[in-house]
Amino acid sequence: MFKTLALVAIATLALTGCYKHHPIDRNDGRDPHEGGGRTEEKLVVNERSDWSIRYVAREDYVNDDGTVERVEHFELNYTGNGYYIVRMIRPADLKSAYDNDLADFFTYEAESLVNDAKKDNVNFYDYENEVFTSRIKTILFNRLRSDTWIAFLVELDKSGKPTGSYAEADFTINQEEASEAYNQWLGTWLVSNGRVGYDLTVTALDNNFLYRVDGWECGDAAGSFQMDQEYLETEFWAANGYMYFTSQFLGTYDDQDFGYGTVDELFMGNIFDSKGLTIIMDEGIDLAVAVPTEDGAELQAMEVTLATDNGDYTTTFDSMQYYMWAHDTGEWHPYHQNVAKLPLTMTRKPGTRSTAYELAPERAATKASIHHAQPKAGASGRKSVAKKAIRMK
């Protein structure tokens, strides 16, 4: 049985963070803001002219292990006596998921935070990585994708409910000029372990930061059910020039192929041990990393540390794949039983390298699928620590 990791606070006020709370309750799949039919008085919002949040710049940050990564610098001024959280959202997502209703947005975020704290058996303000007081004036966030954003400082009362008071700021992050190290991964690659493999096409999403990867669980290895309508987003890390595959939430839809009803679609990592399969359910966990070699590249399994009732242990991912999670039954369903096991060799297909920028079609945003910026976690470069896992029977 897996249990939640204890949250660890980083001492520096200007740099706080561990792990962002999970955006959806995978135990029931229901929107916590719906409330099962209860009626409450709608929150009244009030923009405070004496509070402020300001985007300063993108900066280099040196991790404890000496690696350097790009982070977003924000300055804040909050003079209230409660707590506040910082949330960032793109205007298009605010429109599509909340119909530009700030009261709905603030209430959903606050309730999600409090609900997660209850599951973790802590107070909401114990999340020192994302719940702040007037002492906090500077926060460094993990890198954001290039786009127009709105940053909100949202006040919470001592019970974790939004008071309605807030500050906001619009800002835009422009595309960078792509580096040669970033461009090296563009093109089509055959990834294979000699038994199962796919042709993966890598195109640019956000220069020096994100890629779109098509082709996982497609082709002969995937059999009759091709995942050719889906794609992954992978991350380039300039500190070493590698490309990282991460766990990610892809969307919610009504399943017409298998009759499972409303499902979440996710890309998750698998661990196998003597007791069978465990699925790591955290989003944003590094599952595998593409590393250049003399003959091309290799897709290597990442290590992950888990907390169990018998203590913490570190292991590596066996594989990664698309899953459906059914809201009605709480069951996990893979699309394929036979997926490519790590590590995988990567061989570039001749003539496929391209430096052209291509913007992927936007996925439909929902409250659960919108991923806000996370405060910089601090200690070291890329270490996977799982909080949420499920043992498959």
PLY file of the C-alpha trace (Angstrom):
ply
format ascii 1.0
element vertex 393
property float x
property float y
property float z
element edge 392
property int vertex1
property int vertex2
end_header
0.00 0.00 0.00
1.40 3.38 -0.97
1.17 6.41 1.23
1.67 10.12 0.63
5.15 11.55 0.99
5.65 14.12 3.72
6.00 17.65 2.36
9.41 19.20 2.90
9.72 22.98 3.15
12.69 24.76 1.60
14.07 27.32 3.97
14.63 30.17 1.50
11.69 32.57 1.39
12.50 33.64 -2.15
12.50 30.05 -3.36
9.85 27.73 -2.04
8.37 24.57 -3.44
7.95 20.83 -3.51
5.08 19.43 -5.56
2.00 21.11 -6.96
-1.23 19.61 -5.70
-2.88 17.18 -8.09
-5.44 18.92 -10.36
-8.08 16.19 -10.18
-9.13 13.58 -7.66
-8.38 10.27 -9.37
-10.39 8.44 -6.72
-13.72 9.64 -8.03
-12.96 11.77 -11.05
-15.52 14.35 -10.05
-14.99 18.07 -10.20
-14.64 19.09 -6.51
-16.27 22.42 -7.33
-19.55 20.76 -8.36
-20.34 19.94 -4.73
-23.01 17.31 -5.36
-25.84 19.78 -5.80
-25.17 21.97 -2.77
-25.86 25.69 -3.17
-23.57 28.35 -1.79
-23.48 32.10 -2.13
-21.30 33.01 -5.09
-17.95 34.56 -4.29
-17.69 38.32 -4.85
-14.31 39.28 -6.31
-12.48 42.49 -5.56
-9.26 43.57 -7.28
-6.98 45.28 -4.78
-5.03 48.26 -6.09
-2.70 48.15 -3.06
-1.55 44.59 -3.81
0.54 43.63 -6.81
2.08 40.76 -8.73
4.70 41.49 -11.37
6.55 39.34 -13.86
10.21 40.43 -13.80
12.11 38.25 -16.27
13.29 34.79 -17.23
16.54 34.07 -15.40
19.20 31.41 -14.96
19.02 29.46 -11.71
21.88 27.32 -10.40
20.69 24.09 -8.74
22.51 22.56 -5.80
24.12 20.02 -8.14
25.56 22.83 -10.29
23.18 22.48 -13.22
21.65 25.66 -14.61
18.05 26.01 -15.73
15.74 28.80 -16.78
13.10 30.02 -14.32
10.50 32.80 -14.21
11.01 35.58 -11.64
7.98 37.26 -9.98
7.78 40.05 -7.42
4.73 40.29 -5.13
3.28 42.75 -2.66
0.58 41.46 -0.33
-0.31 43.42 2.81
-3.20 41.30 4.09
-3.26 39.13 7.21
-4.26 35.84 5.60
-2.62 33.59 3.03
-2.31 33.79 -0.72
-1.70 31.50 -3.65
-0.37 32.39 -7.09
-2.07 31.00 -10.15
-1.22 31.58 -13.81
-3.52 30.86 -16.69
-3.64 31.68 -20.38
-6.58 33.91 -21.39
-7.89 31.30 -23.83
-7.98 28.68 -21.05
-9.70 31.06 -18.65
-12.37 31.57 -21.30
-12.83 27.93 -22.32
-12.73 26.36 -18.84
-14.26 29.11 -16.69
-16.05 31.42 -19.15
-13.86 34.22 -17.73
-15.54 33.83 -14.34
-12.84 34.73 -11.78
-15.05 33.71 -8.85
-15.38 30.22 -10.34
-11.63 30.05 -11.03
-10.59 31.16 -7.54
-13.12 28.90 -5.82
-12.11 25.83 -7.82
-8.41 26.36 -7.10
-8.96 26.94 -3.38
-11.23 23.93 -2.97
-8.78 21.71 -4.87
-6.00 22.83 -2.55
-8.01 22.20 0.63
-9.25 18.81 -0.61
-5.70 17.68 -1.36
-4.56 18.80 2.08
-7.31 16.71 3.69
-6.16 13.65 1.74
-2.59 14.29 2.84
-3.73 14.78 6.47
-2.19 18.25 6.69
-3.46 21.80 6.89
-3.66 23.59 3.55
-1.13 26.19 4.73
1.40 23.42 5.38
1.95 23.39 1.60
4.75 25.91 2.00
5.63 25.46 -1.65
2.45 27.17 -2.81
0.68 28.88 0.09
2.34 32.15 1.07
2.03 35.02 3.54
2.98 38.69 3.40
6.59 37.74 4.19
7.03 36.30 0.71
7.99 39.01 -1.77
9.85 37.05 -4.47
9.01 33.70 -6.05
10.84 31.79 -8.78
8.63 29.56 -10.90
9.53 26.71 -13.20
9.74 27.78 -16.82
6.49 28.67 -18.58
5.73 28.05 -22.24
5.89 31.00 -24.62
2.47 32.64 -24.67
0.35 35.41 -23.15
-0.51 34.79 -19.50
-2.45 36.26 -16.60
-0.90 35.92 -13.14
-3.20 36.09 -10.11
-2.41 36.64 -6.44
-5.47 35.12 -4.71
-6.11 35.69 -1.00
-7.35 32.81 1.18
-8.77 33.05 4.67
-7.59 30.90 7.57
-9.88 28.04 6.50
-8.57 28.04 2.93
-11.55 29.71 1.29
-10.95 32.57 -1.16
-11.90 35.95 0.26
-12.51 37.36 -3.24
-9.62 39.84 -2.96
-6.89 39.49 -5.55
-4.26 41.19 -7.70
-3.46 40.36 -11.31
-0.97 41.11 -14.04
-0.83 40.31 -17.76
2.48 39.37 -19.32
3.83 37.74 -22.47
6.77 35.37 -22.91
8.13 35.41 -26.45
9.65 32.56 -28.42
13.42 32.22 -28.14
15.74 31.51 -31.04
16.17 27.73 -31.18
19.59 26.45 -30.16
21.49 23.75 -32.04
21.19 21.49 -29.01
17.40 21.89 -29.09
17.22 21.29 -32.86
19.20 18.03 -32.65
16.08 16.12 -31.54
13.81 17.31 -34.38
12.94 14.71 -36.99
11.69 11.11 -37.08
13.31 8.41 -34.98
12.89 4.65 -34.89
12.80 3.71 -31.20
13.02 -0.01 -30.50
14.22 -2.63 -28.04
14.51 -5.19 -30.82
11.03 -6.59 -30.20
8.66 -3.61 -29.94
9.25 -0.18 -31.42
7.65 2.94 -32.89
8.46 5.70 -35.35
8.44 8.89 -33.30
8.21 12.24 -35.08
9.56 15.14 -33.01
8.53 18.69 -33.95
9.06 22.00 -32.18
6.43 23.35 -29.81
8.34 25.95 -27.81
11.95 26.65 -28.78
14.51 25.46 -26.24
11.76 24.04 -24.04
9.03 21.78 -25.47
8.52 19.31 -28.31
5.50 17.57 -29.79
6.06 13.81 -30.21
3.74 11.78 -32.45
3.84 8.01 -32.94
3.93 6.38 -29.52
1.83 3.19 -29.62
1.41 3.50 -33.38
2.52 1.28 -36.26
2.76 -2.51 -36.50
3.60 -2.89 -32.80
0.31 -1.28 -31.82
-1.84 -3.69 -33.79
-5.37 -2.67 -34.67
-5.77 0.20 -32.21
-3.56 3.08 -33.35
-2.91 6.04 -31.05
-2.39 8.28 -34.08
-4.88 10.90 -32.85
-2.84 11.59 -29.73
0.57 13.12 -29.10
2.96 13.73 -26.22
4.74 16.83 -25.07
8.38 16.24 -24.13
10.79 18.66 -22.50
14.25 19.79 -23.57
16.60 20.53 -20.67
19.34 22.90 -21.70
21.49 21.90 -18.71
22.48 18.68 -20.48
20.84 18.85 -23.91
18.63 15.80 -23.24
14.93 15.30 -24.03
12.66 14.11 -21.20
9.41 12.13 -21.48
7.08 12.98 -18.60
3.77 11.69 -17.28
0.90 13.88 -18.44
-2.86 14.42 -18.39
-4.23 14.56 -21.95
-7.91 15.26 -21.52
-11.38 14.02 -20.58
-13.87 12.62 -23.08
-16.76 10.20 -23.54
-15.36 6.86 -24.69
-17.14 5.50 -27.77
-14.76 2.63 -28.61
-14.91 0.51 -25.44
-18.03 1.73 -23.65
-16.28 2.95 -20.50
-18.27 6.20 -20.34
-16.47 9.36 -19.26
-12.73 8.75 -19.11
-9.52 10.65 -18.49
-6.74 9.95 -20.97
-3.24 9.96 -19.53
0.34 8.99 -20.32
1.84 7.28 -17.26
4.85 5.26 -16.14
4.86 1.59 -15.15
6.94 -0.20 -12.51
7.09 -3.99 -12.28
8.34 -5.91 -9.24
7.73 -9.25 -7.59
4.15 -8.21 -6.74
3.23 -7.11 -10.25
2.40 -3.80 -11.91
2.31 -0.39 -10.24
1.20 2.71 -12.17
2.70 6.01 -11.06
-0.12 8.54 -11.27
1.67 11.83 -10.62
1.75 14.28 -13.50
5.03 15.86 -14.53
7.18 12.92 -13.39
10.24 12.18 -15.54
9.68 8.69 -16.98
12.49 8.40 -19.54
15.25 10.53 -21.01
16.67 10.58 -24.55
20.48 10.72 -24.39
22.73 11.21 -27.48
25.08 8.32 -28.37
27.66 7.78 -31.11
25.10 5.91 -33.24
22.10 8.14 -32.53
20.51 8.16 -29.09
19.09 5.96 -26.37
15.84 6.34 -24.48
16.78 5.43 -20.92
14.52 4.72 -17.95
14.48 7.33 -15.18
14.75 6.43 -11.52
11.81 7.14 -9.26
11.58 7.20 -5.46
8.37 5.93 -3.87
7.12 6.05 -0.30
5.52 2.82 0.93
4.39 1.48 4.29
7.69 -0.40 4.43
9.80 2.69 3.79
11.07 4.60 0.76
12.72 2.81 -2.11
14.14 3.81 -5.47
13.61 1.88 -8.67
13.42 2.57 -12.42
10.49 2.72 -14.81
9.93 -0.41 -16.84
7.78 1.21 -19.53
5.37 4.06 -20.24
2.07 4.10 -22.06
-1.34 5.66 -22.69
-4.12 4.82 -20.23
-7.81 5.49 -19.84
-9.17 6.05 -16.34
-12.95 5.46 -16.13
-14.84 7.94 -13.94
-17.75 5.60 -13.19
-15.75 2.56 -12.06
-12.36 4.02 -11.09
-10.69 1.41 -13.29
-7.50 1.84 -15.31
-7.50 0.54 -18.88
-4.44 0.37 -21.16
-4.86 0.59 -24.90
-2.15 -2.05 -25.43
-0.77 -4.86 -23.27
2.46 -5.11 -25.25
4.33 -1.80 -25.08
7.98 -1.02 -25.71
10.05 -1.70 -22.59
12.92 0.59 -21.67
15.70 1.15 -22.61
15.16 1.77 -26.33
17.65 2.57 -29.06
16.86 5.65 -31.14
17.91 5.77 -34.78
17.17 8.86 -36.84
15.48 8.23 -40.18
17.53 9.79 -43.01
16.37 13.15 -44.32
13.89 13.85 -41.52
15.71 16.51 -39.52
14.01 19.90 -39.59
14.41 23.17 -37.71
10.98 24.51 -38.74
8.78 25.78 -35.92
5.37 24.12 -35.78
2.63 24.90 -33.29
0.59 21.86 -32.31
-3.20 22.09 -32.28
-4.51 23.11 -28.86
-6.19 20.49 -26.71
-9.53 21.56 -25.29
-8.86 23.02 -21.86
-10.81 21.83 -18.82
-10.46 22.74 -15.17
-8.62 19.48 -14.56
-6.28 19.73 -17.54
-5.01 23.28 -17.01
-1.52 23.16 -15.56
-0.40 26.21 -13.67
3.16 27.25 -13.05
4.95 25.53 -10.19
7.34 27.30 -7.83
10.89 26.17 -8.41
11.50 23.02 -6.37
15.13 23.82 -5.81
17.53 21.18 -4.65
18.72 19.40 -7.77
18.21 18.93 -11.48
15.90 16.07 -12.43
14.81 13.67 -9.70
11.48 11.83 -9.89
9.61 11.50 -6.59
6.15 9.91 -6.73
3.34 10.79 -4.34
0.49 8.93 -6.05
0.63 5.32 -7.21
-1.80 2.47 -7.68
-0.99 -1.24 -7.41
-2.79 -3.17 -10.13
-4.35 -6.44 -8.97
0 1
1 2
2 3
3 4
4 5
5 6
6 7
7 8
8 9
9 10
10 11
11 12
12 13
13 14
14 15
15 16
16 17
17 18
18 19
19 20
20 21
21 22
22 23
23 24
24 25
25 26
26 27
27 28
28 29
29 30
30 31
31 32
32 33
33 34
34 35
35 36
36 37
37 38
38 39
39 40
40 41
41 42
42 43
43 44
44 45
45 46
46 47
47 48
48 49
49 50
50 51
51 52
52 53
53 54
54 55
55 56
56 57
57 58
58 59
59 60
60 61
61 62
62 63
63 64
64 65
65 66
66 67
67 68
68 69
69 70
70 71
71 72
72 73
73 74
74 75
75 76
76 77
77 78
78 79
79 80
80 81
81 82
82 83
83 84
84 85
85 86
86 87
87 88
88 89
89 90
90 91
91 92
92 93
93 94
94 95
95 96
96 97
97 98
98 99
99 100
100 101
101 102
102 103
103 104
104 105
105 106
106 107
107 108
108 109
109 110
110 111
111 112
112 113
113 114
114 115
115 116
116 117
117 118
118 119
119 120
120 121
121 122
122 123
123 124
124 125
125 126
126 127
127 128
128 129
129 130
130 131
131 132
132 133
133 134
134 135
135 136
136 137
137 138
138 139
139 140
140 141
141 142
142 143
143 144
144 145
145 146
146 147
147 148
148 149
149 150
150 151
151 152
152 153
153 154
154 155
155 156
156 157
157 158
158 159
159 160
160 161
161 162
162 163
163 164
164 165
165 166
166 167
167 168
168 169
169 170
170 171
171 172
172 173
173 174
174 175
175 176
176 177
177 178
178 179
179 180
180 181
181 182
182 183
183 184
184 185
185 186
186 187
187 188
188 189
189 190
190 191
191 192
192 193
193 194
194 195
195 196
196 197
197 198
198 199
199 200
200 201
201 202
202 203
203 204
204 205
205 206
206 207
207 208
208 209
209 210
210 211
211 212
212 213
213 214
214 215
215 216
216 217
217 218
218 219
219 220
220 221
221 222
222 223
223 224
224 225
225 226
226 227
227 228
228 229
229 230
230 231
231 232
232 233
233 234
234 235
235 236
236 237
237 238
238 239
239 240
240 241
241 242
242 243
243 244
244 245
245 246
246 247
247 248
248 249
249 250
250 251
251 252
252 253
253 254
254 255
255 256
256 257
257 258
258 259
259 260
260 261
261 262
262 263
263 264
264 265
265 266
266 267
267 268
268 269
269 270
270 271
271 272
272 273
273 274
274 275
275 276
276 277
277 278
278 279
279 280
280 281
281 282
282 283
283 284
284 285
285 286
286 287
287 288
288 289
289 290
290 291
291 292
292 293
293 294
294 295
295 296
296 297
297 298
298 299
299 300
300 301
301 302
302 303
303 304
304 305
305 306
306 307
307 308
308 309
309 310
310 311
311 312
312 313
313 314
314 315
315 316
316 317
317 318
318 319
319 320
320 321
321 322
322 323
323 324
324 325
325 326
326 327
327 328
328 329
329 330
330 331
331 332
332 333
333 334
334 335
335 336
336 337
337 338
338 339
339 340
340 341
341 342
342 343
343 344
344 345
345 346
346 347
347 348
348 349
349 350
350 351
351 352
352 353
353 354
354 355
355 356
356 357
357 358
358 359
359 360
360 361
361 362
362 363
363 364
364 365
365 366
366 367
367 368
368 369
369 370
370 371
371 372
372 373
373 374
374 375
375 376
376 377
377 378
378 379
379 380
380 381
381 382
382 383
383 384
384 385
385 386
386 387
387 388
388 389
389 390
390 391
391 392
